[in-house]
């Protein structure tokens, strides 16, 4: 990872994001359908992968459900409720800059589905005559910790591999406390992603080029009961909004020689 941006999205942008239509989003989803098909082949198998000692192969589960074999340029951190906005942003980045993006929900399996699969095998104590299951509380705590750690590990890998993170700062993801104006999130996953982004090693992938261009003048359950302060994590993110995105595109579009990476043009525009 090299850079993170705190992208504040207004209410208007949720339905009409920089001219990206539902048709564009549908085309984007068709494009990634191949990835989903390959994933489905692995996660829909009946038996859980095993090690030689018959224990569950957790490493293989991560590779099956949360594969990190590809390297995106942009990681989009977002609330589950902002998934459509994240897809519109991904479409816009690909359409205008040919940037590869990562949205976990579009290419990964659902952690809750994996947890259900494991729990149905190991944690069921009894079933009533209607098929309703009663799970062992202690065993479920154990399996939940493992599945969430698998997902967290995979997310950390993707953040590390990505060059740039765009955090969708919307009312769905961030709440401002009226008393002291502190920004908080009720999502432990958003908090974890921002925390990882704030401490991971910063690596610029095109050493020296951005300096050269500058010199040339190119310039829901219990959801409300938990919240995490994120001011410290957001402090390492540069501010970004919809107007900045439009300026970025215009800036990149008018570089006639196209001898600059699109993300470099964003860094230059934001004077990084």
N, C-alpha and C positions, 0 to 999 in steps of 0.2 A: 504494500500500500504506500502511496505517496501523499495523497491529499484528500481531505474531506470537506464537503460543503453542506451547510444547513439550508436546505431549500424550503422556504416558506411559501406554501400554496394557499391562494385565496379560494373562497367558496365557489367563485365562477369557474375556476380552473378544473374543478372536479368533473364538470359535465362537458366542457369545451376546452381541452388542453392543447393550446398552441396549434389549433387547426387539425388535430388528429381525430378522425372520425371513428365510429364504431366499426365501419368497414375495414379501416386500417388495423384496429385491434383484432378483428376476426382473422385477418391475414397473418398477423403476428402469431396468433394462437395456432393457426394451421402450420406455420413454419416450424414451431417447436414441438409439433405433434410427434415427430420422429423420435425426439428425445424421450417423450413420455412413453412411447411404445416400447423402447428399449428398457426403460425403467420398469414398466408394468411386467415385462417378461421375468424380471428378477424378483419383484416384490409379491407377485401373485402365486408363487410356488407354495405348495401346501406345507412342506417341511421347512423348519428353520435350519439354517446352516450350522454344522457342528464341527467342533475340533476333534482330534483323535481321542480325547478323554470323554467325549460325548457332551461336553459343555457347549453352550451356544457360542458360536463364533461371532463376537461383537464387531470385530474389525470387518468381517464380510458383510454384516448387516449395515454398517456405515457405508461401505462401498455400493451395496445394493440400493439402499433407500436414499442416501444423501451423497451421491457420487461427486467427487471433486477433481475429476480427471481433466476437465477443461478449465481454461483460464480466461475469465471475462475481463474487460477493461473497466467496467463500471459496476459497482455493487449498489443496488437500490435498497436502502433500509426503510421499511414502511410498516404501518399498522395493517393487520389483516383486513380491516374495513376499508383500507385505501388501495386494495389490490388492483382495481380497475384504473385508478390514477397512476399507479406504478407501471401498469402495462402501457398506458398512453405515453408516459415519459420514455419508456423503453422503445416504443415505436418511433417517437420523435428523434431520439438519439441515433437510432439505426438509419432512419430515413434521411437525416440531414448530415450525419457525420460518419455513418457506417461503423458505429461503435457497438461492440458486443456487450450486452448487459446481463446481470444476474438477478433474478427474482426467485427466491427459494420456492415459493408456492407453484411456480409454473413448470419447474423441471425436477423437483424433488417429491418424494412420497410424503404423506402426511404422518407426522410423528404419532398422532393419536391413533391412527390406523395400525401402525406398527405396535404400539403399546397394547391395543386391543387384541391383536394376534398373539402376543406373548402372554397376556393375562388370561386369555381363554384356554391356554395350554397349561399354565402353571398356578394360577391364582384362584380358580373357581373352587369354592367350598361345597356348594350344593346348587341344584336347580329345582325349582318347584314344578308342579304339573303343567304350568303354562310356559315353561322354558325360561323363566326369569332367573338370572344368575345372582348368587351371592358370592362376593369376592373376599379373600383373606386380606385384611387391612395391612398387616405387616408385609406380606409378600408384595402387595401392590405398591407400597412405598418403595420397596427395593427395586422392582421393575421400572417404576416411573423414574427413579433417579438415574438408572442406566440409560433409558431411552432419551431422556432430556440431555444427559451428558453426551450421548452420541450426536444429537442434533447440534448442541453447542460447539462440540469439537469441529464438526463439519463446517459450521458457520464461521468459526475462527479461521479455518483453513482458507475459505473463500475470501474473507476480508484480507487476509495476508496476500493472497494471490492477485487480488484486484488492484488496479492502479489508483482508482478514484472511488470514493463513496459519496453518494448523494442521499442525504437523509430527508425524507418527506416529512416536513414539520407542518402538520395539520391539526385541527382540533381533535381528530381521531387519535393522534399519536401523542400530543403534548397538551397538558392542561396547565394553565397559569393560575397560581394561588393568588387570590385577590389581595390578601393581607400584605404579603411581602413581595409579590410579583415573581416569586420563584417559579421556574419551569419544572414540571414533573411529568413522568409517564407512568401509567398503570401497567405497562407491558414489561415483564421481566426480560423478554427477548430483545426489545428495542434497547433497554438499558444495557444488556450484555453486549450488543453490537456496538453501541456508542463507547462503552468502556474499552472494548477490545481495540476499536479504532483509535482511541486516545493514547494507548500504550504500545501498540504494535510498531515495529521498526519501520521508519519512513525511508522508502527507496525510490529514487527517481530513475525511471527506466531508460531515458534517452539523455545520458550525461552530456552536458555542455551545450546541447542544441537550444534549449530555451534561453540561455544567456546570449547565444549568437543572434537569435531572432530579436531579442530586446535591443541589442546593439545596432541592429539594422533598422530599428524603429518600427518593427511589426508588433506592433503591440495589440367471556362474560360472567362467569361465576366468580364471585368475590372480587370482581374486577375493581370495584371502587374501594375495596378494603386494603389494597396494597398500592403504594406509589413510590417511585424512586426519583430522587433529586438528580437532575441531569445538567445543571448549569456548568459544572466542572468539565463534563465530557463535551458539551457543545462548545466550550471555549476554544477547542482546537479546530473547530469547523469554521470555515469562512461563510459569511452571509451570502445568500443567493435567493433570487425571486424570479417570477415569470418574466419580468422586463429584462432581467439580466440574461435569461436564456435566449430571448429574442435578439439582444445585442450580441451575444455570443455567436449566434447563427449568422447575423449580418457581417460580423467581423471575419468569421471563417469564410463565408461565401465570397467576400471581396478580396481575399488573398488569391489572386489570379494564378499564381504559380503553384498553389496547393503544396508548398514544400514544408508545411508545418503540420504536425499531428494535431487533430482536433482538440484533444485535451490540453495540449500546450497552448493553443489559442485561448482556451478558457483560463488557464493559469495567468497568461499574459494580461488578458482583459481584466482580471481581478488583481493584477499587479503582484503576483506571487513569483 
